[in-house]
Amino acid sequence: MFSTLVDLILPPRCGGCHLAGSWLCGICLRRMRRLEQPLCRRCGAELESPRGGCGCRGRLRSLTRLRSAVAYEGPVESAIQRFKYQGWRRLASPLAALIAERVLVEGLAASMVVAVPLHRDRERQRGFNQAELLAHELRRRTGLRPPPGRLLRIRTTVPQVGNDRLHRWQNVKGAFEWRGPQLSGRSVIVVDDVATTGATLEACASALNEGGAGPVIGVTVARVRI
């Protein structure tokens, strides 16, 4: 009821093109480029040929798989920027729908869904954690449970934007910790908005593995091509 009243007072505008009527319009959804085969079976990166490799096995030791819904370009880039930095929280639902579609297509199975956490200072400054909003919507769409404890970011890290590959991995190494009961081999989906090298999701997976998790699958709305 409340959301309906809000929409009447402040009608939805597309996060991609700012057209009134919906949070992501049909035109922008059609313009979003789904990642194209061949994809790396482990990290989901687009490959130049089916026999090519991306070298991710040496880097992704804890993350079982990484999958993204669309390429980080065009309307989805605008939508994520508005969602993350301008407080367009209502974009969580249509963006999570893209993730849910990818989860279904890939047949990804898990016991629970957890978000990449922000440090408490960053979350206080921003007012919300965009990954948690996406995770909440993904749980609602899939029926998967939240975790029985908390995945925490235990130290501050500088934003990954602008860092090269090496600094991205160094920046988040050991930055996360699982606090809660042992996960006893249960599989976990970890949600974030954008993946570039997979460093943040790998660091989260490492913490979850230390907490007893089984396979850890990273999922994001979009993927940056590097």
N, C-alpha and C positions, 0 to 999 in steps of 0.2 A: 504494500500500500504506500509506504513512505517513498520507495523508489519510483513508483508511478507518479506521485505528486512532484517529485524532483524533476522527472522528465517533462512534466507539463510546464513547470516554471522555467527550467533550463533544458530545452530540447536537446537530445543527443546530437553531437556533431562527429563526423567520421574522423578518427585519429589519423587517417592517411591523407585525406584531401580537404578536411574541414567542412564537407558538405553536410547540411542539416538533415536529420532523419534517422540516423543509426550511428552506433559507435564505430563500426567498420562497414562501409557501404559495399554493395555487390561489385561495383566497378573496381574498387581497391582490392577486394578479395580475389578477383579474377586476375589482377595484375601481379599478385604475389607469386613469385617463382618457387614452385616446389623443387627441392633438391633432386637432381637427376642422376639416374644410374649411368655408369657404375659408381657405387659408393663403397668406401672402405667398410668392410664387414664389422670392424671393431669401433672405429671412431665416427663413421658416417660422413667423412669428408668426400667431396666429389673427386673422382679420379679421372685422369686423362684416358686410361684404357683399363679394361677388366683385369689385365695382368699387372697393372701398375700397383705400386704401394705408396704409403704415405709416411712410413717410419714411426707410426704411433705406438707400436708394441713396446718400444724401448722406453716410452714416456708414460703410457697408461698401464700401470702395474696393479692398481686397485679397482679402477673403473672397468666393469665388464663390457659395457657398450655405451655409446653416445649417439643420440639421434636428435635432429632438429627438424622442425616442420618446414621452414622456408628459408630462402637466402636472405641475408640481411642487406636489403637494398630496396629502393623505391618506397611504396606506401608503408610497408611494415617497419622500415627504419624510422619514418616519421611517427608512426603510431607508438613504437616503443619509446622514443624520445619523449613524447607527450605523456605517456604512461609513467615513465620512470622519473622524469625531471620536472614535469609541469603538473603532476598530481591528478592526471586523468584516470582515477582508479577504476572507473566503470569499464575501461578497456580490458580489465583482467578477464572478464567472461569471454569475449570473442577471441582474445589471444590464447587463452587456455583451450578454447575449442580447436584451435589449430594443432596444439600439442596432443589433445585427445584423439584427433583424427590420425595423427602420425603413430601414436601408441597402438591404435586399432589396426592400422595398415601393417605395421611391423610385427604385430602379435606379441608385444612386450608384456610379460607377466610379472607381477610383483605383489608383495603382501601389504605394502604401505607406501605412502608418498610423503616426502619431506622436502622442505625448501632450503636452498642455499641461504644461510643466515647472514644478516648484516651485523657488524659490531654495534653494540648498544648505543654508542655515541653517534654513529652514522644514522642509525634508525631514528634516534631522537631528533636529529637534525632534519631528516627527510620527512618524518612523520609516519612512515610506513615502510614495510619491506615488500617491494614489488614481487619478489620471488614467492613470498608467502601468500600473497593474493592469488598468484597463478596456481600455487599448490592447492589452495583451498578450493578453487574452481575445478581443478582437475580431479580432486577427491570427489567433489559433488557429481561430476560427470561420469566417473568410473566406479564409484562405490568403494574405492580403496580407503583404508583407514589412515589416520594420522599416526605417527610413531608413539611408542609408549614412554618416550623420554624426550630429550632435546638435543639437537645438533647445534652447537654454539660456535661462534667466531670468538676465539679467546684472546686475540690481539688485533690491534688495528692494522690495516694494510692500505697502501696507497691505491687509488683507482687503477685498474688494469689498462684502461684506455691509454694508448701512447707508449706502453711498455713493449719491448721486443720479446721474442719467445723466451729467452733465458730469464729475463727479469720477471716475466709473468710467473714462471714456475718457482723462482726464489721468493717472490713476494708472498705467495700463499702457502708455502711449505710449512706444515705444523701450525697453521692458523686456526684449525677447527678441532673440536673435541666433542665426543659423544658423552652425554650425561644421562644416565637412565639404566634400566635393567638390561642385561645381556640380550642381544637380538637373536641369539640361538639359531643362526644360519638362515634367518628369514631374508627374502629378497626385498630390495628397497629401490624406489624411483626417486632420484634427486632432481628438483626442478630449478631452472634459472631462466632468465629472459634471453640472453645471448651467449653463444659459445664462440670462442675464437681458437685458442689452442687446446681447450679442455683442462687447463691447469687448475682452475677453481673447483670444478667438478671432481677432478682426480684427488685433490686435497680433501674434499668432503668424503669421497669414497674411502680414502685411507682411514679417516677418523671413524667412519661407520664400520669398517672391517675390524678395527681395534675394539669396537663395541660388540663384536660377534656377528655382524651382518654376513649374509651370504652374498649372492650376486648383487652388485650395485649398478643401476642403469641411470645414466644422465640424460635428461630431456630438456630441450629449450625451444622457445618459439622460433628463433632464427640462428643462422650460422654465418659468421664472417669468413669470407674466402681469403686465405693468406698464401 
